[in-house]
Amino acid sequence: MDGFTPVGILLGLGIITFGIFSNSGFEAAMTFIHLPSIFIVIGGLVGAMLVNFGRAQMQRLPIIIKQCFIKTDRNVAELVERCVFLADKARREGLLSLEMELGEENDDRFLKRVFCLLLMVLNQMI
């Protein structure tokens, strides 16, 4: 688990709570909590998410939230080195060589997706 995710959430909630109570104590907190406003904000958030994202993406939301709290075992230095190698290869041999390079090896899914999206965007620009 990434240690900074829960710390960040707790720190943010703590600062918000401090800001509410620092004004007038408990009375300020009771005036701050306004149920119709909460429904408007949460309803607007859910509505905007449903408009922007499809059903399949919304069903993946719990998995995405779970990934925020799980530590990945990626070696960032190795990933950067691999990206530099692939960029150099693309510069020397062309973009199509990346497709062959990434298709042959057992690379990281993230890296394959990044370069496939890059190739797709560059192909549309040409």
N, CA, C and O atoms as a Tinker XYZ file with bonds, in Angstrom:
   504  protein
     1  N      0.846000   -1.177000    0.000000    73     2
     2  CA     0.000000    0.000000    0.000000    64     1     3
     3  C      0.888000    1.235000    0.000000    63     2     4     5
     4  O      1.893000    1.289000    0.709000    81     3
     5  N      0.519000    2.207000   -0.783000    73     3     6
     6  CA     1.229000    3.470000   -0.808000    64     5     7
     7  C      0.902000    4.219000    0.476000    63     6     8     9
     8  O     -0.262000    4.516000    0.744000    81     7
     9  N      1.912000    4.521000    1.259000    73     7    10
    10  CA     1.703000    5.133000    2.572000    64     9    11
    11  C      1.158000    6.541000    2.522000    63    10    12    13
    12  O      0.529000    6.992000    3.479000    81    11
    13  N      1.383000    7.243000    1.434000    73    11    14
    14  CA     0.953000    8.629000    1.376000    64    13    15
    15  C     -0.519000    8.801000    1.019000    63    14    16    17
    16  O     -1.087000    9.859000    1.287000    81    15
    17  N     -1.147000    7.802000    0.430000    73    15    18
    18  CA    -2.562000    7.928000    0.077000    64    17    19
    19  C     -3.443000    8.078000    1.307000    63    18    20    21
    20  O     -4.190000    9.054000    1.384000    81    19
    21  N     -3.398000    7.162000    2.280000    73    19    22
    22  CA    -4.240000    7.367000    3.470000    64    21    23
    23  C     -3.815000    8.578000    4.286000    63    22    24    25
    24  O     -4.656000    9.246000    4.886000    81    23
    25  N     -2.514000    8.868000    4.315000    73    23    26
    26  CA    -2.045000   10.055000    5.045000    64    25    27
    27  C     -2.613000   11.310000    4.402000    63    26    28    29
    28  O     -3.061000   12.220000    5.099000    81    27
    29  N     -2.596000   11.360000    3.081000    73    27    30
    30  CA    -3.137000   12.525000    2.373000    64    29    31
    31  C     -4.628000   12.696000    2.603000    63    30    32    33
    32  O     -5.113000   13.810000    2.797000    81    31
    33  N     -5.354000   11.577000    2.580000    73    31    34
    34  CA    -6.802000   11.641000    2.807000    64    33    35
    35  C     -7.091000   12.126000    4.224000    63    34    36    37
    36  O     -7.917000   13.016000    4.423000    81    35
    37  N     -6.409000   11.540000    5.210000    73    35    38
    38  CA    -6.629000   11.942000    6.607000    64    37    39
    39  C     -6.200000   13.385000    6.860000    63    38    40    41
    40  O     -6.876000   14.119000    7.582000    81    39
    41  N     -5.086000   13.788000    6.272000    73    39    42
    42  CA    -4.627000   15.167000    6.432000    64    41    43
    43  C     -5.619000   16.145000    5.813000    63    42    44    45
    44  O     -5.927000   17.179000    6.406000    81    43
    45  N     -6.118000   15.822000    4.625000    73    43    46
    46  CA    -7.108000   16.694000    3.981000    64    45    47
    47  C     -8.379000   16.807000    4.791000    63    46    48    49
    48  O     -8.893000   17.907000    4.993000    81    47
    49  N     -8.900000   15.666000    5.264000    73    47    50
    50  CA   -10.110000   15.702000    6.096000    64    49    51
    51  C     -9.868000   16.442000    7.404000    63    50    52    53
    52  O    -10.741000   17.165000    7.885000    81    51
    53  N     -8.677000   16.259000    7.981000    73    51    54
    54  CA    -8.350000   16.953000    9.222000    64    53    55
    55  C     -8.296000   18.464000    9.044000    63    54    56    57
    56  O     -8.791000   19.206000    9.893000    81    55
    57  N     -7.708000   18.918000    7.968000    73    55    58
    58  CA    -7.618000   20.361000    7.710000    64    57    59
    59  C     -8.999000   20.946000    7.435000    63    58    60    61
    60  O     -9.312000   22.045000    7.891000    81    59
    61  N     -9.819000   20.216000    6.693000    73    59    62
    62  CA   -11.187000   20.686000    6.451000    64    61    63
    63  C    -11.953000   20.781000    7.764000    63    62    64    65
    64  O    -12.635000   21.775000    8.014000    81    63
    65  N    -11.844000   19.743000    8.612000    73    63    66
    66  CA   -12.522000   19.753000    9.911000    64    65    67
    67  C    -12.016000   20.893000   10.784000    63    66    68    69
    68  O    -12.800000   21.571000   11.447000    81    67
    69  N    -10.718000   21.098000   10.781000    73    67    70
    70  CA   -10.159000   22.216000   11.553000    64    69    71
    71  C    -10.701000   23.550000   11.052000    63    70    72    73
    72  O    -11.043000   24.425000   11.847000    81    71
    73  N    -10.779000   23.700000    9.746000    73    71    74
    74  CA   -11.304000   24.937000    9.184000    64    73    75
    75  C    -12.755000   25.179000    9.575000    63    74    76    77
    76  O    -13.158000   26.317000    9.816000    81    75
    77  N    -13.533000   24.113000    9.636000    73    75    78
    78  CA   -14.945000   24.256000   10.021000    64    77    79
    79  C    -15.060000   24.634000   11.489000    63    78    80    81
    80  O    -15.791000   25.561000   11.839000    81    79
    81  N    -14.345000   23.924000   12.346000    73    79    82
    82  CA   -14.461000   24.148000   13.791000    64    81    83
    83  C    -13.725000   25.396000   14.270000    63    82    84    85
    84  O    -14.057000   25.924000   15.331000    81    83
    85  N    -12.757000   25.872000   13.537000    73    83    86
    86  CA   -11.993000   27.033000   13.999000    64    85    87
    87  C    -12.804000   28.322000   13.954000    63    86    88    89
    88  O    -12.459000   29.294000   14.627000    81    87
    89  N    -13.859000   28.339000   13.181000    73    87    90
    90  CA   -14.680000   29.542000   13.071000    64    89    91
    91  C    -15.471000   29.788000   14.349000    63    90    92    93
    92  O    -15.311000   30.835000   14.977000    81    91
    93  N    -16.315000   28.851000   14.743000    73    91    94
    94  CA   -17.152000   29.054000   15.928000    64    93    95
    95  C    -17.383000   27.770000   16.706000    63    94    96    97
    96  O    -18.349000   27.675000   17.464000    81    95
    97  N    -16.535000   26.805000   16.539000    73    95    98
    98  CA   -16.707000   25.564000   17.274000    64    97    99
    99  C    -17.784000   24.682000   16.685000    63    98   100   101
   100  O    -17.955000   24.620000   15.468000    81    99
   101  N    -18.517000   23.995000   17.561000    73    99   102
   102  CA   -19.516000   23.016000   17.138000    64   101   103
   103  C    -20.675000   23.659000   16.383000    63   102   104   105
   104  O    -21.231000   23.052000   15.468000    81   103
   105  N    -21.039000   24.874000   16.760000    73   103   106
   106  CA   -22.153000   25.567000   16.088000    64   105   107
   107  C    -21.827000   25.819000   14.612000    63   106   108   109
   108  O    -22.702000   25.726000   13.751000    81   107
   109  N    -20.575000   26.137000   14.333000    73   107   110
   110  CA   -20.170000   26.364000   12.941000    64   109   111
   111  C    -20.264000   25.069000   12.144000    63   110   112   113
   112  O    -20.621000   25.085000   10.966000    81   111
   113  N    -19.948000   23.961000   12.777000    73   111   114
   114  CA   -20.021000   22.678000   12.084000    64   113   115
   115  C    -21.462000   22.349000   11.731000    63   114   116   117
   116  O    -21.729000   21.826000   10.648000    81   115
   117  N    -22.386000   22.644000   12.619000    73   115   118
   118  CA   -23.787000   22.345000   12.346000    64   117   119
   119  C    -24.339000   23.234000   11.231000    63   118   120   121
   120  O    -25.196000   22.794000   10.465000    81   119
   121  N    -23.865000   24.469000   11.127000    73   119   122
   122  CA   -24.309000   25.314000   10.020000    64   121   123
   123  C    -23.618000   24.938000    8.712000    63   122   124   125
   124  O    -24.132000   25.208000    7.627000    81   123
   125  N    -22.449000   24.313000    8.827000    73   123   126
   126  CA   -21.721000   23.895000    7.637000    64   125   127
   127  C    -22.395000   22.702000    6.971000    63   126   128   129
   128  O    -22.415000   22.606000    5.744000    81   127
   129  N    -22.946000   21.795000    7.768000    73   127   130
   130  CA   -23.603000   20.603000    7.232000    64   129   131
   131  C    -25.009000   20.974000    6.784000    63   130   132   133
   132  O    -25.869000   21.273000    7.613000    81   131
   133  N    -25.243000   20.956000    5.496000    73   131   134
   134  CA   -26.519000   21.329000    4.914000    64   133   135
   135  C    -26.879000   20.231000    3.916000    63   134   136   137
   136  O    -26.308000   20.162000    2.828000    81   135
   137  N    -27.827000   19.376000    4.291000    73   135   138
   138  CA   -28.149000   18.197000    3.501000    64   137   139
   139  C    -28.509000   18.479000    2.047000    63   138   140   141
   140  O    -28.022000   17.767000    1.169000    81   139
   141  N    -29.338000   19.484000    1.744000    73   139   142
   142  CA   -29.618000   19.740000    0.319000    64   141   143
   143  C    -28.352000   20.056000   -0.479000    63   142   144   145
   144  O    -28.235000   19.662000   -1.639000    81   143
   145  N    -27.417000   20.757000    0.130000    73   143   146
   146  CA   -26.159000   21.070000   -0.572000    64   145   147
   147  C    -25.340000   19.810000   -0.812000    63   146   148   149
   148  O    -24.728000   19.649000   -1.868000    81   147
   149  N    -25.333000   18.918000    0.176000    73   147   150
   150  CA   -24.598000   17.664000    0.022000    64   149   151
   151  C    -25.194000   16.841000   -1.115000    63   150   152   153
   152  O    -24.461000   16.276000   -1.926000    81   151
   153  N    -26.546000   16.771000   -1.176000    73   151   154
   154  CA   -27.194000   16.023000   -2.257000    64   153   155
   155  C    -26.904000   16.644000   -3.615000    63   154   156   157
   156  O    -26.701000   15.928000   -4.596000    81   155
   157  N    -26.884000   17.970000   -3.680000    73   155   158
   158  CA   -26.599000   18.646000   -4.952000    64   157   159
   159  C    -25.183000   18.326000   -5.418000    63   158   160   161
   160  O    -24.972000   18.025000   -6.593000    81   159
   161  N    -24.214000   18.388000   -4.508000    73   159   162
   162  CA   -22.821000   18.134000   -4.886000    64   161   163
   163  C    -22.619000   16.679000   -5.289000    63   162   164   165
   164  O    -22.056000   16.403000   -6.348000    81   163
   165  N    -23.074000   15.745000   -4.455000    73   163   166
   166  CA   -22.874000   14.327000   -4.754000    64   165   167
   167  C    -23.696000   13.915000   -5.979000    63   166   168   169
   168  O    -23.205000   13.162000   -6.821000    81   167
   169  N    -24.926000   14.393000   -6.089000    73   167   170
   170  CA   -25.748000   14.083000   -7.258000    64   169   171
   171  C    -25.146000   14.642000   -8.529000    63   170   172   173
   172  O    -25.152000   13.975000   -9.564000    81   171
   173  N    -24.625000   15.863000   -8.466000    73   171   174
   174  CA   -23.971000   16.454000   -9.632000    64   173   175
   175  C    -22.714000   15.693000  -10.027000    63   174   176   177
   176  O    -22.436000   15.501000  -11.211000    81   175
   177  N    -21.959000   15.264000   -9.025000    73   175   178
   178  CA   -20.751000   14.483000   -9.284000    64   177   179
   179  C    -21.085000   13.162000   -9.966000    63   178   180   181
   180  O    -20.469000   12.808000  -10.971000    81   179
   181  N    -22.049000   12.438000   -9.430000    73   179   182
   182  CA   -22.438000   11.152000  -10.008000    64   181   183
   183  C    -23.023000   11.353000  -11.411000    63   182   184   185
   184  O    -22.715000   10.596000  -12.332000    81   183
   185  N    -23.860000   12.369000  -11.563000    73   183   186
   186  CA   -24.438000   12.645000  -12.880000    64   185   187
   187  C    -23.385000   12.989000  -13.913000    63   186   188   189
   188  O    -23.448000   12.505000  -15.043000    81   187
   189  N    -22.415000   13.820000  -13.543000    73   187   190
   190  CA   -21.347000   14.194000  -14.473000    64   189   191
   191  C    -20.493000   12.984000  -14.838000    63   190   192   193
   192  O    -20.062000   12.843000  -15.982000    81   191
   193  N    -20.251000   12.111000  -13.858000    73   191   194
   194  CA   -19.469000   10.904000  -14.146000    64   193   195
   195  C    -20.224000    9.975000  -15.095000    63   194   196   197
   196  O    -19.624000    9.386000  -15.994000    81   195
   197  N    -21.532000    9.843000  -14.898000    73   195   198
   198  CA   -22.323000    8.982000  -15.773000    64   197   199
   199  C    -22.406000    9.529000  -17.186000    63   198   200   201
   200  O    -22.433000    8.760000  -18.147000    81   199
   201  N    -22.448000   10.853000  -17.326000    73   199   202
   202  CA   -22.487000   11.461000  -18.652000    64   201   203
   203  C    -21.147000   11.278000  -19.356000    63   202   204   205
   204  O    -21.101000   10.994000  -20.553000    81   203
   205  N    -20.061000   11.442000  -18.610000    73   203   206
   206  CA   -18.729000   11.426000  -19.206000    64   205   207
   207  C    -18.211000   10.014000  -19.477000    63   206   208   209
   208  O    -17.553000    9.779000  -20.491000    81   207
   209  N    -18.500000    9.086000  -18.588000    73   207   210
   210  CA   -17.969000    7.732000  -18.704000    64   209   211
   211  C    -19.091000    6.747000  -18.988000    63   210   212   213
   212  O    -20.228000    6.943000  -18.559000    81   211
   213  N    -18.764000    5.698000  -19.706000    73   211   214
   214  CA   -19.750000    4.680000  -20.026000    64   213   215
   215  C    -19.928000    3.685000  -18.889000    63   214   216   217
   216  O    -19.252000    3.754000  -17.863000    81   215
   217  N    -20.850000    2.766000  -19.098000    73   215   218
   218  CA   -21.161000    1.761000  -18.078000    64   217   219
   219  C    -19.938000    0.901000  -17.747000    63   218   220   221
   220  O    -19.666000    0.626000  -16.578000    81   219
   221  N    -19.212000    0.483000  -18.770000    73   219   222
   222  CA   -18.045000   -0.382000  -18.544000    64   221   223
   223  C    -16.996000    0.328000  -17.690000    63   222   224   225
   224  O    -16.399000   -0.281000  -16.802000    81   223
   225  N    -16.775000    1.604000  -17.955000    73   223   226
   226  CA   -15.796000    2.356000  -17.175000    64   225   227
   227  C    -16.277000    2.580000  -15.745000    63   226   228   229
   228  O    -15.478000    2.534000  -14.810000    81   227
   229  N    -17.556000    2.817000  -15.571000    73   227   230
   230  CA   -18.087000    3.034000  -14.225000    64   229   231
   231  C    -18.030000    1.743000  -13.404000    63   230   232   233
   232  O    -17.853000    1.796000  -12.186000    81   231
   233  N    -18.176000    0.606000  -14.042000    73   231   234
   234  CA   -18.085000   -0.661000  -13.330000    64   233   235
   235  C    -16.658000   -0.943000  -12.876000    63   234   236   237
   236  O    -16.446000   -1.697000  -11.927000    81   235
   237  N    -15.680000   -0.343000  -13.548000    73   235   238
   238  CA   -14.278000   -0.515000  -13.157000    64   237   239
   239  C    -13.859000    0.448000  -12.054000    63   238   240   241
   240  O    -12.731000    0.362000  -11.570000    81   239
   241  N    -14.731000    1.360000  -11.646000    73   239   242
   242  CA   -14.395000    2.374000  -10.650000    64   241   243
   243  C    -13.886000    1.779000   -9.334000    63   242   244   245
   244  O    -12.882000    2.270000   -8.818000    81   243
   245  N    -14.518000    0.754000   -8.765000    73   243   246
   246  CA   -13.968000    0.183000   -7.519000    64   245   247
   247  C    -12.551000   -0.361000   -7.687000    63   246   248   249
   248  O    -11.737000   -0.254000   -6.770000    81   247
   249  N    -12.253000   -0.936000   -8.833000    73   247   250
   250  CA   -10.906000   -1.456000   -9.092000    64   249   251
   251  C     -9.906000   -0.314000   -9.155000    63   250   252   253
   252  O     -8.798000   -0.417000   -8.628000    81   251
   253  N    -10.304000    0.779000   -9.804000    73   251   254
   254  CA    -9.419000    1.939000   -9.921000    64   253   255
   255  C     -9.174000    2.557000   -8.553000    63   254   256   257
   256  O     -8.044000    2.935000   -8.242000    81   255
   257  N    -10.210000    2.666000   -7.733000    73   255   258
   258  CA   -10.044000    3.206000   -6.384000    64   257   259
   259  C     -9.142000    2.291000   -5.563000    63   258   260   261
   260  O     -8.311000    2.769000   -4.791000    81   259
   261  N     -9.299000    0.998000   -5.722000    73   259   262
   262  CA    -8.457000    0.040000   -5.002000    64   261   263
   263  C     -6.986000    0.204000   -5.381000    63   262   264   265
   264  O     -6.107000    0.076000   -4.529000    81   263
   265  N     -6.717000    0.487000   -6.655000    73   263   266
   266  CA    -5.340000    0.656000   -7.117000    64   265   267
   267  C     -4.663000    1.865000   -6.481000    63   266   268   269
   268  O     -3.435000    1.918000   -6.409000    81   267
   269  N     -5.450000    2.837000   -6.019000    73   267   270
   270  CA    -4.877000    4.004000   -5.345000    64   269   271
   271  C     -4.194000    3.619000   -4.039000    63   270   272   273
   272  O     -3.270000    4.302000   -3.598000    81   271
   273  N     -4.638000    2.542000   -3.423000    73   271   274
   274  CA    -4.135000    2.144000   -2.117000    64   273   275
   275  C     -3.164000    0.965000   -2.176000    63   274   276   277
   276  O     -2.673000    0.523000   -1.137000    81   275
   277  N     -2.882000    0.455000   -3.361000    73   275   278
   278  CA    -1.989000   -0.690000   -3.511000    64   277   279
   279  C     -0.671000   -0.221000   -4.101000    63   278   280   281
   280  O     -0.637000    0.523000   -5.081000    81   279
   281  N      0.406000   -0.670000   -3.487000    73   279   282
   282  CA     1.732000   -0.307000   -3.971000    64   281   283
   283  C      2.085000   -1.169000   -5.181000    63   282   284   285
   284  O      1.913000   -2.388000   -5.162000    81   283
   285  N      2.576000   -0.524000   -6.220000    73   283   286
   286  CA     2.993000   -1.262000   -7.407000    64   285   287
   287  C      4.475000   -1.612000   -7.284000    63   286   288   289
   288  O      5.239000   -0.918000   -6.614000    81   287
   289  N      4.857000   -2.687000   -7.936000    73   287   290
   290  CA     6.240000   -3.144000   -7.874000    64   289   291
   291  C      7.043000   -2.690000   -9.083000    63   290   292   293
   292  O      7.997000   -3.359000   -9.482000    81   291
   293  N      6.666000   -1.565000   -9.666000    73   291   294
   294  CA     7.386000   -1.068000  -10.844000    64   293   295
   295  C      8.719000   -0.460000  -10.434000    63   294   296   297
   296  O      8.820000    0.277000   -9.453000    81   295
   297  N      9.716000   -0.787000  -11.204000    73   295   298
   298  CA    11.016000   -0.168000  -11.039000    64   297   299
   299  C     11.044000    1.026000  -11.988000    63   298   300   301
   300  O     11.160000    0.857000  -13.202000    81   299
   301  N     10.939000    2.218000  -11.439000    73   299   302
   302  CA    10.802000    3.419000  -12.263000    64   301   303
   303  C     12.048000    3.656000  -13.100000    63   302   304   305
   304  O     11.944000    4.047000  -14.263000    81   303
   305  N     13.221000    3.428000  -12.531000    73   303   306
   306  CA    14.462000    3.644000  -13.279000    64   305   307
   307  C     14.522000    2.718000  -14.493000    63   306   308   309
   308  O     14.936000    3.133000  -15.575000    81   307
   309  N     14.110000    1.473000  -14.311000    73   307   310
   310  CA    14.095000    0.518000  -15.416000    64   309   311
   311  C     13.076000    0.922000  -16.480000    63   310   312   313
   312  O     13.334000    0.779000  -17.675000    81   311
   313  N     11.923000    1.424000  -16.047000    73   311   314
   314  CA    10.890000    1.866000  -16.982000    64   313   315
   315  C     11.370000    3.067000  -17.799000    63   314   316   317
   316  O     11.135000    3.132000  -19.006000    81   315
   317  N     12.035000    4.008000  -17.149000    73   315   318
   318  CA    12.575000    5.177000  -17.859000    64   317   319
   319  C     13.638000    4.739000  -18.861000    63   318   320   321
   320  O     13.668000    5.217000  -19.995000    81   319
   321  N     14.506000    3.829000  -18.437000    73   319   322
   322  CA    15.552000    3.322000  -19.334000    64   321   323
   323  C     14.941000    2.644000  -20.555000    63   322   324   325
   324  O     15.423000    2.819000  -21.674000    81   323
   325  N     13.888000    1.876000  -20.340000    73   323   326
   326  CA    13.207000    1.185000  -21.445000    64   325   327
   327  C     12.555000    2.195000  -22.399000    63   326   328   329
   328  O     12.621000    2.030000  -23.617000    81   327
   329  N     11.927000    3.237000  -21.845000    73   327   330
   330  CA    11.300000    4.276000  -22.680000    64   329   331
   331  C     12.342000    5.017000  -23.510000    63   330   332   333
   332  O     12.101000    5.320000  -24.678000    81   331
   333  N     13.496000    5.310000  -22.916000    73   331   334
   334  CA    14.564000    5.993000  -23.655000    64   333   335
   335  C     15.062000    5.107000  -24.791000    63   334   336   337
   336  O     15.313000    5.585000  -25.897000    81   335
   337  N     15.205000    3.808000  -24.511000    73   335   338
   338  CA    15.634000    2.876000  -25.552000    64   337   339
   339  C     14.626000    2.846000  -26.699000    63   338   340   341
   340  O     15.006000    2.902000  -27.868000    81   339
   341  N     13.336000    2.756000  -26.357000    73   339   342
   342  CA    12.300000    2.699000  -27.395000    64   341   343
   343  C     12.216000    4.008000  -28.176000    63   342   344   345
   344  O     11.993000    3.988000  -29.387000    81   343
   345  N     12.390000    5.138000  -27.506000    73   343   346
   346  CA    12.378000    6.435000  -28.202000    64   345   347
   347  C     13.547000    6.539000  -29.164000    63   346   348   349
   348  O     13.400000    7.037000  -30.280000    81   347
   349  N     14.709000    6.066000  -28.728000    73   347   350
   350  CA    15.884000    6.086000  -29.603000    64   349   351
   351  C     15.682000    5.165000  -30.805000    63   350   352   353
   352  O     16.050000    5.504000  -31.930000    81   351
   353  N     15.101000    4.013000  -30.555000    73   351   354
   354  CA    14.830000    3.071000  -31.649000    64   353   355
   355  C     13.828000    3.667000  -32.637000    63   354   356   357
   356  O     13.987000    3.515000  -33.848000    81   355
   357  N     12.802000    4.342000  -32.129000    73   355   358
   358  CA    11.811000    4.966000  -33.012000    64   357   359
   359  C     12.447000    6.070000  -33.845000    63   358   360   361
   360  O     12.095000    6.254000  -35.010000    81   359
   361  N     13.384000    6.804000  -33.250000    73   359   362
   362  CA    14.051000    7.878000  -33.980000    64   361   363
   363  C     14.935000    7.305000  -35.084000    63   362   364   365
   364  O     14.975000    7.848000  -36.188000    81   363
   365  N     15.638000    6.220000  -34.797000    73   363   366
   366  CA    16.560000    5.629000  -35.772000    64   365   367
   367  C     15.843000    4.807000  -36.838000    63   366   368   369
   368  O     16.142000    4.927000  -38.026000    81   367
   369  N     14.885000    3.959000  -36.405000    73   367   370
   370  CA    14.311000    2.971000  -37.321000    64   369   371
   371  C     12.863000    3.250000  -37.711000    63   370   372   373
   372  O     12.315000    2.563000  -38.573000    81   371
   373  N     12.246000    4.231000  -37.100000    73   371   374
   374  CA    10.862000    4.551000  -37.420000    64   373   375
   375  C      9.896000    4.000000  -36.381000    63   374   376   377
   376  O     10.237000    3.118000  -35.593000    81   375
   377  N      8.684000    4.543000  -36.400000    73   375   378
   378  CA     7.691000    4.187000  -35.394000    64   377   379
   379  C      7.202000    2.753000  -35.511000    63   378   380   381
   380  O      6.845000    2.139000  -34.505000    81   379
   381  N      7.182000    2.215000  -36.711000    73   379   382
   382  CA     6.695000    0.848000  -36.872000    64   381   383
   383  C      7.594000   -0.175000  -36.193000    63   382   384   385
   384  O      7.141000   -1.266000  -35.849000    81   383
   385  N      8.848000    0.162000  -36.001000    73   383   386
   386  CA     9.747000   -0.758000  -35.300000    64   385   387
   387  C      9.321000   -0.938000  -33.847000    63   386   388   389
   388  O      9.620000   -1.964000  -33.236000    81   387
   389  N      8.628000    0.046000  -33.291000    73   387   390
   390  CA     8.149000   -0.069000  -31.904000    64   389   391
   391  C      7.084000   -1.147000  -31.788000    63   390   392   393
   392  O      7.042000   -1.896000  -30.812000    81   391
   393  N      6.230000   -1.214000  -32.791000    73   391   394
   394  CA     5.184000   -2.243000  -32.770000    64   393   395
   395  C      5.795000   -3.630000  -32.726000    63   394   396   397
   396  O      5.354000   -4.491000  -31.965000    81   395
   397  N      6.787000   -3.836000  -33.527000    73   395   398
   398  CA     7.445000   -5.137000  -33.558000    64   397   399
   399  C      8.205000   -5.390000  -32.255000    63   398   400   401
   400  O      8.181000   -6.501000  -31.726000    81   399
   401  N      8.873000   -4.368000  -31.745000    73   399   402
   402  CA     9.646000   -4.498000  -30.505000    64   401   403
   403  C      8.746000   -4.832000  -29.318000    63   402   404   405
   404  O      9.070000   -5.706000  -28.514000    81   403
   405  N      7.628000   -4.140000  -29.211000    73   403   406
   406  CA     6.732000   -4.367000  -28.082000    64   405   407
   407  C      5.920000   -5.645000  -28.253000    63   406   408   409
   408  O      5.494000   -6.237000  -27.262000    81   407
   409  N      5.701000   -6.076000  -29.475000    73   407   410
   410  CA     4.939000   -7.290000  -29.701000    64   409   411
   411  C      5.730000   -8.556000  -29.423000    63   410   412   413
   412  O      5.154000   -9.585000  -29.068000    81   411
   413  N      7.052000   -8.488000  -29.581000    73   411   414
   414  CA     7.885000   -9.675000  -29.424000    64   413   415
   415  C      8.146000  -10.013000  -27.956000    63   414   416   417
   416  O      8.124000  -11.181000  -27.568000    81   415
   417  N      8.386000   -9.007000  -27.164000    73   415   418
   418  CA     8.820000   -9.238000  -25.787000    64   417   419
   419  C      7.656000   -9.287000  -24.819000    63   418   420   421
   420  O      6.529000   -8.934000  -25.167000    81   419
   421  N      7.931000   -9.719000  -23.621000    73   419   422
   422  CA     6.947000   -9.729000  -22.551000    64   421   423
   423  C      7.059000   -8.434000  -21.746000    63   422   424   425
   424  O      7.410000   -8.461000  -20.566000    81   423
   425  N      6.767000   -7.329000  -22.372000    73   423   426
   426  CA     6.873000   -6.031000  -21.698000    64   425   427
   427  C      5.698000   -5.798000  -20.782000    63   426   428   429
   428  O      4.711000   -6.534000  -20.782000    81   427
   429  N      5.836000   -4.769000  -20.017000    73   427   430
   430  CA     4.795000   -4.322000  -19.108000    64   429   431
   431  C      3.562000   -3.906000  -19.907000    63   430   432   433
   432  O      3.688000   -3.266000  -20.951000    81   431
   433  N      2.368000   -4.268000  -19.423000    73   431   434
   434  CA     1.124000   -3.887000  -20.111000    64   433   435
   435  C      1.006000   -2.365000  -20.219000    63   434   436   437
   436  O      0.532000   -1.841000  -21.227000    81   435
   437  N      1.438000   -1.671000  -19.178000    73   435   438
   438  CA     1.380000   -0.208000  -19.167000    64   437   439
   439  C      2.195000    0.360000  -20.319000    63   438   440   441
   440  O      1.722000    1.226000  -21.054000    81   439
   441  N      3.402000   -0.124000  -20.470000    73   439   442
   442  CA     4.286000    0.375000  -21.523000    64   441   443
   443  C      3.732000    0.063000  -22.900000    63   442   444   445
   444  O      3.784000    0.909000  -23.793000    81   443
   445  N      3.202000   -1.140000  -23.085000    73   443   446
   446  CA     2.602000   -1.494000  -24.376000    64   445   447
   447  C      1.438000   -0.564000  -24.702000    63   446   448   449
   448  O      1.294000   -0.100000  -25.833000    81   447
   449  N      0.621000   -0.303000  -23.702000    73   447   450
   450  CA    -0.544000    0.549000  -23.940000    64   449   451
   451  C     -0.131000    1.983000  -24.269000    63   450   452   453
   452  O     -0.715000    2.616000  -25.149000    81   451
   453  N      0.869000    2.489000  -23.564000    73   451   454
   454  CA     1.349000    3.849000  -23.828000    64   453   455
   455  C      1.806000    3.985000  -25.268000    63   454   456   457
   456  O      1.418000    4.923000  -25.964000    81   455
   457  N      2.628000    3.054000  -25.710000    73   455   458
   458  CA     3.158000    3.172000  -27.067000    64   457   459
   459  C      2.113000    2.848000  -28.132000    63   458   460   461
   460  O      2.165000    3.409000  -29.227000    81   459
   461  N      1.177000    1.969000  -27.843000    73   459   462
   462  CA     0.089000    1.724000  -28.798000    64   461   463
   463  C     -0.777000    2.972000  -28.959000    63   462   464   465
   464  O     -1.167000    3.321000  -30.073000    81   463
   465  N     -1.077000    3.641000  -27.848000    73   463   466
   466  CA    -1.842000    4.882000  -27.931000    64   465   467
   467  C     -1.060000    5.963000  -28.664000    63   466   468   469
   468  O     -1.627000    6.722000  -29.450000    81   467
   469  N      0.236000    6.032000  -28.407000    73   467   470
   470  CA     1.080000    6.992000  -29.103000    64   469   471
   471  C      1.072000    6.742000  -30.599000    63   470   472   473
   472  O      0.942000    7.675000  -31.390000    81   471
   473  N      1.210000    5.482000  -30.987000    73   471   474
   474  CA     1.181000    5.151000  -32.412000    64   473   475
   475  C     -0.172000    5.477000  -33.036000    63   474   476   477
   476  O     -0.246000    5.957000  -34.167000    81   475
   477  N     -1.235000    5.213000  -32.291000    73   475   478
   478  CA    -2.574000    5.494000  -32.799000    64   477   479
   479  C     -2.765000    7.002000  -33.022000    63   478   480   481
   480  O     -3.298000    7.417000  -34.051000    81   479
   481  N     -2.334000    7.805000  -32.068000    73   479   482
   482  CA    -2.473000    9.264000  -32.194000    64   481   483
   483  C     -1.617000    9.785000  -33.323000    63   482   484   485
   484  O     -2.069000   10.605000  -34.123000    81   483
   485  N     -0.393000    9.320000  -33.395000    73   483   486
   486  CA     0.494000    9.789000  -34.478000    64   485   487
   487  C     -0.023000    9.350000  -35.831000    63   486   488   489
   488  O      0.128000   10.088000  -36.804000    81   487
   489  N     -0.625000    8.181000  -35.930000    73   487   490
   490  CA    -1.188000    7.705000  -37.184000    64   489   491
   491  C     -2.359000    8.585000  -37.611000    63   490   492   493
   492  O     -2.527000    8.846000  -38.803000    81   491
   493  N     -3.168000    9.045000  -36.663000    73   491   494
   494  CA    -4.307000    9.910000  -37.001000    64   493   495
   495  C     -3.844000   11.299000  -37.430000    63   494   496   497
   496  O     -4.521000   11.964000  -38.214000    81   495
   497  N     -2.685000   11.744000  -36.916000    73   495   498
   498  CA    -2.182000   13.057000  -37.256000    64   497   499
   499  C     -1.611000   13.116000  -38.673000    63   498   500   501
   500  O     -1.555000   14.176000  -39.295000    81   499
   501  N     -1.190000   11.957000  -39.164000    73   499   502
   502  CA    -0.548000   11.922000  -40.495000    64   501   503
   503  C     -1.583000   11.860000  -41.579000    63   502   504
   504  O     -1.238000   11.823000  -42.760000    81   503
